[in-house]
């Protein structure tokens, strides 16, 4: 496992130790972009938060495995195609994700290196998702 993958896993584990982390992500996303809230009504908030945490963990677990990461990107692209997700929304989600991780992980463990690793990883995944042809 690369040191970057280890850093992503370690910081995600810290964030997920707080059951409020997925809700924190959505709070930050909807505070910054209230117009996105209606896109998240297909599932209950609890179910949506659980799916978010599971997908995030799956992505982090596949970060050192290009084939698995591509499969995750394909799955995300397919599911997002029916929701009306536009390319610029990935940047908004990335901002909310980094802000939520920063807060959940806390200043003792959240370092400039962690922020850079998460920013790079999220950007790579978002680019991979956007590169997938529409389903």
C-alpha positions as CSV (number, residue, x, y, z in Angstrom):
1,X,0.0,0.0,0.0
2,X,1.4,3.4,-0.9
3,X,1.9,6.0,1.8
4,X,-0.8,8.1,0.1
5,X,-3.3,5.3,0.2
6,X,-2.4,4.7,3.9
7,X,-2.9,8.4,4.7
8,X,-6.3,8.3,2.9
9,X,-7.4,5.2,4.8
10,X,-6.1,6.4,8.2
11,X,-7.9,9.8,7.9
12,X,-11.1,8.2,6.6
13,X,-11.1,5.8,9.5
14,X,-10.8,8.7,11.9
15,X,-13.6,10.5,10.2
16,X,-15.9,7.5,10.1
17,X,-15.3,6.8,13.9
18,X,-17.7,9.8,14.3
19,X,-21.1,8.6,13.1
20,X,-21.9,12.2,12.3
21,X,-19.3,12.5,9.5
22,X,-21.7,11.5,6.6
23,X,-24.3,14.0,7.9
24,X,-21.6,16.6,8.3
25,X,-20.7,16.2,4.6
26,X,-24.3,16.7,3.5
27,X,-24.7,19.7,5.9
28,X,-21.7,21.3,4.3
29,X,-22.8,20.5,0.8
30,X,-26.4,21.8,1.3
31,X,-25.2,24.9,3.2
32,X,-22.9,25.9,0.3
33,X,-25.3,24.6,-2.5
34,X,-28.9,24.5,-1.2
35,X,-30.1,23.9,-4.8
36,X,-28.7,20.4,-4.6
37,X,-30.9,19.2,-1.8
38,X,-33.8,18.1,-4.0
39,X,-31.4,15.7,-5.8
40,X,-31.0,13.7,-2.7
41,X,-34.6,12.7,-2.0
42,X,-34.7,9.2,-3.5
43,X,-33.5,7.7,-0.2
44,X,-33.9,8.6,3.4
45,X,-31.2,10.8,4.8
46,X,-29.9,7.9,6.9
47,X,-29.8,5.6,3.9
48,X,-28.1,8.2,1.8
49,X,-25.5,8.9,4.4
50,X,-24.7,5.2,4.8
51,X,-24.4,4.7,1.0
52,X,-22.1,7.8,0.9
53,X,-19.8,6.3,3.6
54,X,-19.7,2.9,2.0
55,X,-18.9,4.3,-1.4
56,X,-16.2,6.5,0.0
57,X,-14.6,3.6,1.8
58,X,-14.8,1.5,-1.4
59,X,-13.0,4.2,-3.4
60,X,-10.3,4.6,-0.7
61,X,-9.8,0.8,-0.6
62,X,-9.3,0.7,-4.4
63,X,-7.0,3.7,-4.7
64,X,-3.9,1.6,-5.3
65,X,-5.8,-0.8,-7.6
66,X,-6.4,0.9,-11.0
67,X,-8.9,-1.7,-12.2
68,X,-11.0,-1.6,-9.1
69,X,-10.9,2.2,-9.1
70,X,-12.1,2.3,-12.7
71,X,-14.9,-0.1,-11.8
72,X,-15.9,2.3,-8.9
73,X,-15.8,5.2,-11.4
74,X,-18.0,3.3,-13.8
75,X,-20.5,2.5,-11.1
76,X,-20.6,6.1,-9.9
77,X,-21.0,7.4,-13.5
78,X,-23.8,5.0,-14.2
79,X,-25.7,5.9,-11.0
80,X,-25.2,9.6,-11.3
81,X,-26.3,9.7,-15.0
82,X,-30.0,9.3,-13.9
83,X,-29.7,12.0,-11.2
84,X,-29.0,15.0,-13.5
85,X,-25.5,15.5,-12.1
86,X,-23.6,18.1,-14.1
87,X,-19.7,18.2,-14.3
88,X,-19.4,21.4,-12.2
89,X,-21.2,19.6,-9.3
90,X,-18.2,17.3,-8.7
91,X,-16.2,20.3,-7.7
92,X,-18.9,21.4,-5.2
93,X,-19.0,17.9,-3.8
94,X,-15.2,17.8,-3.5
95,X,-15.2,21.1,-1.6
96,X,-17.8,19.8,0.9
97,X,-16.0,16.5,1.3
98,X,-12.6,18.1,2.1
99,X,-14.3,20.5,4.5
100,X,-16.2,17.7,6.3
101,X,-13.0,15.5,6.5
102,X,-11.0,18.5,7.8
103,X,-13.5,19.0,10.6
104,X,-14.2,15.4,11.4
105,X,-10.5,14.4,11.5
106,X,-9.5,17.4,13.5
107,X,-6.4,19.5,13.6
108,X,-4.3,16.9,15.4
109,X,-4.5,14.5,12.5
110,X,-5.5,16.6,9.5
111,X,-2.3,17.9,8.0
112,X,-1.4,19.7,4.8
113,X,-0.2,16.3,3.5
114,X,-3.7,14.8,4.2
115,X,-5.4,17.7,2.6
116,X,-3.2,17.4,-0.5
117,X,-3.7,13.6,-0.7
118,X,-7.5,13.9,-0.4
119,X,-7.7,16.8,-2.9
120,X,-5.5,14.8,-5.4
121,X,-7.5,11.6,-4.9
122,X,-10.9,13.2,-5.2
123,X,-9.8,15.1,-8.3
124,X,-8.6,11.9,-9.9
125,X,-11.8,10.0,-9.1
126,X,-14.0,12.9,-10.3
127,X,-12.0,13.0,-13.5
128,X,-12.4,9.3,-14.0
129,X,-16.1,9.5,-13.4
130,X,-16.5,12.3,-15.9
131,X,-14.4,10.4,-18.4
132,X,-16.9,7.5,-18.4
133,X,-19.5,7.6,-21.2
134,X,-23.0,8.2,-20.1
135,X,-24.9,5.1,-19.3
